Amino acid sequence: MLADPALSADRFSAVVELTVAICQDPWLAGSNGLEGDPDWREILIPHGFGIAEYWINRADHNVILTRIVPF
């Protein structure tokens, strides 16, 4: 999605800003656990641009953005 040259600057900025926020605090207010596993999370991208899904790897202390679904 982020490599699409037709992507608006507003949408790109919102996704990048959210990615940084997730890395700083993967337990963001507004994020929800998926399928009963609190390490799998989803959160709405600000301004109604879509939804992001990510996985918190507690063992390695990192977060992996797994999917972005644009609206």
Rosetta blueprint (number, residue, H / E / L):
1 M L
2 L L
3 A L
4 D L
5 P L
6 A L
7 L L
8 S L
9 A H
10 D H
11 R H
12 F H
13 S H
14 A H
15 V H
16 V H
17 E H
18 L H
19 T H
20 V H
21 A H
22 I H
23 C H
24 Q H
25 D L
26 P L
27 W L
28 L L
29 A L
30 G L
31 S L
32 N E
33 G E
34 L E
35 E L
36 G L
37 D E
38 P E
39 D E
40 W E
41 R E
42 E E
43 I E
44 L E
45 I E
46 P H
47 H H
48 G H
49 F L
50 G E
51 I E
52 A E
53 E E
54 Y E
55 W E
56 I E
57 N E
58 R L
59 A L
60 D L
61 H L
62 N E
63 V E
64 I E
65 L E
66 T E
67 R E
68 I E
69 V E
70 P E
71 F L
